[in-house]
Amino acid sequence: MPKNSNDVYGAKSRSNVLLFDPEDLTIVKDPKHPLYDERIHLPVDEALVKNIMFQGILETIIFAKDGETGDIMVVDGRQRVRACKEANKRLKAQGCEPVLVPGMPRRGDAAALAGVMVSANEIRQDDTPLGRAKKMQRLLDFGKSEHDLGILFGCSKPTVKSTLALLECSAAVKTAIENGKIGITHAYQLAKMDVPKQKETLDKMLKAAEGETGRNKRGKKMREVVQTGPVMRTRAEVSAMLALKVDGVSLHPVAKATLEWVLGISDNERTFQNETSQPHVMAG
């Protein structure tokens, strides 16, 4: 006689996990509704879509049934449902079975459900950069490829390589990362150096940032120390260049079109092509 699941796993009790076609789930879009979350207007997360196609939905959503309409409303898990819809479109096009969404029911009035929604999204602890790197390395040791890691962690292959490089950093750099004294971008750059150079550069970075208030100012000071290649300008700096005038003369049209394209404030590809196809007399 088959054993009870509670006996097999030593659980105290069990509850029902229900499986849904994501198309049958309702995501609230009315801003006045207690379960509305403005993040539903964000683009669907491509990394999450690929992850769902790879291994399905791992974390159950929370849902509630609307007593008036009978709709099954998503309380927590909107992005998983949205990504699952897109994943299923691609899976069906490939002739593969669609993914079902696992869900747990929750009962309560609107205020209680809204509280569940907030808690599920806000009370969580994000992984540290080094924590992610260690997990990646463990998966590599178990035979996963860097391509697999990109899907599992929702990032690009270069990011996987950069994250793994953090494990090669000196103890001082690792401590600075974990304590939030340096940003992940700075840590990636330090990881490219040998250990003595890492410590020397780290000391210079922290000294350069002393007395600076505000994350952006501290980051800029550190970037000036660790920068080894062309200087990466901030959006504010590029915007300032766009408005620049010399002796009352604006930027050359090609330069203006290029900076606008970089900022993404307008589609200047055609303008850029037109300008570069015409001869211009440059000021001496």
ZABALUM-239218 format. One record per residue (C-alpha): x, y, z; residue in three letters. Coordinates in Angstrom, 2 decimals. Layout:
<nodes>
((X,Y,Z),'ala');
...
</nodes>
This chain:
<nodes>
((0.00,0.00,0.00),'met');
((1.48,3.39,-0.99),'pro');
((2.68,5.49,1.90),'lys');
((1.08,8.79,2.77),'asn');
((3.15,11.75,1.53),'ser');
((3.30,13.16,5.06),'asn');
((4.90,9.91,6.27),'asp');
((7.37,9.76,3.37),'val');
((8.69,13.28,3.88),'tyr');
((8.04,13.71,7.59),'gly');
((5.73,16.68,7.01),'ala');
((3.24,17.78,9.66),'lys');
((0.52,18.51,7.14),'ser');
((-0.01,19.26,3.47),'arg');
((-1.94,21.66,1.31),'ser');
((-3.08,21.52,-2.27),'asn');
((-0.99,23.05,-5.02),'val');
((-3.20,23.69,-8.05),'leu');
((-1.96,23.94,-11.63),'leu');
((-3.28,26.62,-13.99),'phe');
((-3.04,27.59,-17.60),'asp');
((-1.56,31.11,-17.26),'pro');
((-4.22,32.38,-19.67),'glu');
((-6.86,31.51,-17.05),'asp');
((-5.27,33.73,-14.40),'leu');
((-6.26,37.37,-13.96),'thr');
((-3.67,40.06,-13.34),'ile');
((-5.34,43.16,-11.91),'val');
((-4.83,46.21,-14.13),'lys');
((-7.17,48.65,-12.39),'asp');
((-5.04,51.19,-10.41),'pro');
((-7.90,51.54,-7.90),'lys');
((-7.94,47.84,-7.03),'his');
((-6.11,46.74,-3.82),'pro');
((-4.16,44.11,-5.79),'leu');
((-2.87,46.51,-8.43),'tyr');
((0.91,46.68,-8.88),'asp');
((2.30,49.16,-11.41),'glu');
((5.16,46.79,-12.27),'arg');
((2.77,44.87,-14.54),'ile');
((3.53,47.58,-17.11),'his');
((7.22,46.70,-17.19),'leu');
((8.49,44.73,-20.20),'pro');
((8.33,40.98,-19.75),'val');
((11.63,39.75,-18.31),'asp');
((13.41,37.87,-21.12),'glu');
((15.68,36.06,-18.66),'ala');
((12.66,34.80,-16.74),'leu');
((11.01,33.61,-19.96),'val');
((14.09,31.55,-20.87),'lys');
((14.33,30.18,-17.34),'asn');
((10.70,29.04,-17.39),'ile');
((11.21,27.40,-20.79),'met');
((14.24,25.62,-19.32),'phe');
((12.80,24.32,-16.04),'gln');
((9.23,25.54,-15.59),'gly');
((7.98,27.67,-12.69),'ile');
((9.75,26.72,-9.48),'leu');
((7.99,29.00,-7.02),'glu');
((4.23,28.74,-6.61),'thr');
((2.15,31.84,-7.06),'ile');
((-0.51,32.96,-4.58),'ile');
((-4.02,33.48,-5.91),'phe');
((-7.49,34.38,-4.67),'ala');
((-10.92,33.92,-6.20),'lys');
((-13.04,37.01,-6.73),'asp');
((-16.38,36.24,-5.11),'gly');
((-18.24,38.57,-7.45),'glu');
((-16.76,37.69,-10.86),'thr');
((-15.28,34.25,-10.19),'gly');
((-11.95,35.41,-11.62),'asp');
((-8.78,33.77,-10.30),'ile');
((-6.70,36.82,-9.37),'met');
((-2.94,36.73,-8.95),'val');
((-1.95,38.00,-5.49),'val');
((1.76,37.24,-5.81),'asp');
((3.60,36.08,-8.92),'gly');
((2.52,38.51,-11.64),'arg');
((5.86,38.49,-13.44),'gln');
((5.99,34.68,-13.40),'arg');
((2.54,34.51,-14.96),'val');
((3.36,37.12,-17.60),'arg');
((6.65,35.40,-18.46),'ala');
((4.93,32.00,-18.56),'cys');
((2.46,33.26,-21.17),'lys');
((5.34,34.33,-23.40),'glu');
((7.27,31.13,-22.72),'ala');
((4.26,29.02,-23.73),'asn');
((3.91,30.88,-27.03),'lys');
((7.48,29.92,-27.88),'arg');
((7.16,26.37,-26.59),'leu');
((4.01,25.77,-28.62),'lys');
((5.76,27.14,-31.72),'ala');
((8.49,24.55,-31.11),'gln');
((5.94,21.77,-30.71),'gly');
((6.66,21.44,-26.97),'cys');
((4.25,21.06,-24.07),'glu');
((3.23,24.36,-22.42),'pro');
((4.11,25.11,-18.82),'val');
((1.42,25.17,-16.13),'leu');
((1.52,27.64,-13.25),'val');
((1.51,26.13,-9.73),'pro');
((-0.58,28.14,-7.30),'gly');
((-1.65,28.20,-3.66),'met');
((-5.03,29.70,-2.72),'pro');
((-5.35,32.48,-0.19),'arg');
((-8.58,33.69,1.36),'arg');
((-9.34,37.04,2.94),'gly');
((-10.75,40.47,2.29),'asp');
((-9.14,42.99,-0.05),'ala');
((-6.99,44.57,2.68),'ala');
((-5.65,41.20,3.85),'ala');
((-4.80,40.11,0.30),'leu');
((-3.09,43.43,-0.38),'ala');
((-0.98,42.85,2.73),'gly');
((0.05,39.43,1.44),'val');
((1.03,40.96,-1.90),'met');
((3.25,43.59,-0.25),'val');
((4.91,41.16,2.16),'ser');
((5.68,38.63,-0.58),'ala');
((7.46,41.30,-2.60),'asn');
((9.15,43.41,0.07),'glu');
((10.28,41.04,2.81),'ile');
((13.09,39.17,1.18),'arg');
((16.88,39.16,1.33),'gln');
((18.76,39.55,-1.92),'asp');
((21.84,37.45,-2.52),'asp');
((25.23,39.12,-2.26),'thr');
((27.54,39.30,-5.32),'pro');
((29.93,36.83,-3.72),'leu');
((27.05,34.57,-2.74),'gly');
((25.97,34.43,-6.37),'arg');
((29.53,33.73,-7.47),'ala');
((29.87,30.82,-5.03),'lys');
((26.58,29.32,-6.22),'lys');
((27.70,29.63,-9.83),'met');
((30.95,27.86,-9.04),'gln');
((29.17,25.02,-7.25),'arg');
((26.93,24.48,-10.27),'leu');
((29.97,24.48,-12.55),'leu');
((31.52,21.83,-10.31),'asp');
((28.35,19.75,-10.76),'phe');
((28.74,19.88,-14.53),'gly');
((26.65,22.88,-15.55),'lys');
((27.98,25.03,-18.40),'ser');
((28.32,28.82,-18.41),'glu');
((25.42,28.87,-20.85),'his');
((23.31,26.97,-18.30),'asp');
((24.34,29.41,-15.58),'leu');
((23.24,32.34,-17.74),'gly');
((19.74,30.86,-17.95),'ile');
((19.58,29.80,-14.31),'leu');
((20.78,33.17,-12.98),'phe');
((19.06,35.26,-15.65),'gly');
((22.17,36.98,-16.95),'cys');
((24.51,37.04,-19.95),'ser');
((27.56,34.82,-20.39),'lys');
((29.96,37.79,-19.90),'pro');
((28.20,38.54,-16.59),'thr');
((28.69,34.92,-15.53),'val');
((32.41,35.22,-16.26),'lys');
((32.67,38.55,-14.41),'ser');
((30.79,37.19,-11.40),'thr');
((32.97,34.10,-11.20),'leu');
((36.05,36.34,-11.39),'ala');
((35.05,37.81,-8.01),'leu');
((36.14,34.55,-6.41),'leu');
((39.70,35.33,-7.52),'glu');
((39.73,38.66,-5.66),'cys');
((41.86,39.17,-2.59),'ser');
((40.32,38.85,0.87),'ala');
((40.41,42.64,1.28),'ala');
((38.41,43.18,-1.91),'val');
((35.89,40.47,-0.97),'lys');
((35.39,42.12,2.41),'thr');
((34.90,45.53,0.76),'ala');
((32.28,44.02,-1.57),'ile');
((30.34,42.35,1.24),'glu');
((30.47,45.49,3.41),'asn');
((29.18,47.64,0.57),'gly');
((32.30,49.82,0.46),'lys');
((32.76,49.25,-3.27),'ile');
((30.29,48.57,-6.03),'gly');
((30.13,45.42,-8.11),'ile');
((31.43,47.26,-11.21),'thr');
((34.54,48.37,-9.34),'his');
((35.00,44.83,-8.03),'ala');
((34.91,43.43,-11.58),'tyr');
((37.70,45.81,-12.57),'gln');
((39.78,44.92,-9.52),'leu');
((39.36,41.22,-10.30),'ala');
((41.37,41.72,-13.50),'lys');
((44.46,42.76,-11.51),'met');
((46.97,40.61,-9.64),'asp');
((46.51,40.43,-5.87),'val');
((49.13,43.05,-4.84),'pro');
((47.71,45.49,-7.40),'lys');
((44.18,44.82,-6.14),'gln');
((45.07,45.85,-2.60),'lys');
((47.00,48.92,-3.75),'glu');
((44.16,50.08,-6.01),'thr');
((41.50,49.34,-3.40),'leu');
((43.32,51.49,-0.84),'asp');
((43.51,54.35,-3.37),'lys');
((39.81,54.00,-4.21),'met');
((38.69,54.11,-0.61),'leu');
((40.98,57.05,0.13),'lys');
((39.70,58.96,-2.93),'ala');
((36.11,58.47,-1.74),'ala');
((36.78,59.65,1.81),'glu');
((34.71,62.67,2.77),'gly');
((32.46,62.33,-0.31),'glu');
((28.74,62.15,0.44),'thr');
((26.27,60.48,-1.85),'gly');
((26.64,57.21,-3.71),'arg');
((27.16,58.81,-7.12),'asn');
((29.97,61.09,-5.97),'lys');
((31.75,58.28,-4.16),'arg');
((31.36,56.02,-7.17),'gly');
((32.75,58.64,-9.51),'lys');
((35.82,59.19,-7.33),'lys');
((36.46,55.44,-7.21),'met');
((35.93,55.10,-10.95),'arg');
((38.59,57.71,-11.61),'glu');
((41.10,55.59,-9.68),'val');
((40.25,52.18,-11.13),'val');
((39.54,53.29,-14.71),'gln');
((42.02,51.60,-17.01),'thr');
((40.44,52.30,-20.39),'gly');
((38.32,55.05,-21.97),'pro');
((36.29,56.94,-19.38),'val');
((32.64,55.90,-19.23),'met');
((30.50,59.02,-18.99),'arg');
((27.31,59.23,-16.97),'thr');
((23.98,60.11,-18.55),'arg');
((24.14,63.54,-16.90),'ala');
((27.58,64.18,-18.39),'glu');
((26.43,63.16,-21.89),'val');
((23.35,65.38,-21.56),'ser');
((25.59,68.29,-20.60),'ala');
((27.75,67.67,-23.68),'met');
((24.63,67.63,-25.84),'leu');
((23.71,71.14,-24.65),'ala');
((27.27,72.41,-25.01),'leu');
((27.96,75.49,-27.12),'lys');
((31.38,76.90,-28.00),'val');
((31.44,80.62,-28.81),'asp');
((27.67,80.44,-29.28),'gly');
((27.92,77.61,-31.84),'val');
((26.10,74.33,-31.18),'ser');
((27.53,70.87,-31.70),'leu');
((28.15,69.59,-35.21),'his');
((24.97,67.80,-36.43),'pro');
((26.71,64.42,-36.56),'val');
((27.94,64.78,-32.97),'ala');
((24.49,65.95,-31.83),'lys');
((22.75,63.04,-33.56),'ala');
((25.24,60.59,-32.05),'thr');
((24.76,61.84,-28.49),'leu');
((20.97,61.81,-28.85),'glu');
((21.18,58.24,-30.09),'trp');
((23.34,57.27,-27.09),'val');
((20.81,58.82,-24.70),'leu');
((17.95,57.14,-26.52),'gly');
((15.88,60.33,-26.53),'ile');
((15.11,60.15,-30.25),'ser');
((15.59,57.94,-33.26),'asp');
((18.38,59.67,-35.13),'asn');
((19.68,56.80,-37.21),'glu');
((18.31,58.28,-40.42),'arg');
((19.50,61.74,-39.45),'thr');
((22.92,60.34,-38.68),'phe');
((23.08,58.62,-42.07),'gln');
((21.92,61.75,-43.89),'asn');
((24.40,63.97,-42.10),'glu');
((27.36,61.65,-42.65),'thr');
((26.52,61.30,-46.35),'ser');
((26.82,65.06,-46.86),'gln');
((30.14,66.97,-46.78),'pro');
((30.57,69.37,-43.89),'his');
((33.06,72.12,-43.43),'val');
((34.61,71.77,-40.01),'met');
((35.79,74.81,-38.14),'ala');
((39.57,75.09,-38.00),'gly');
</nodes>
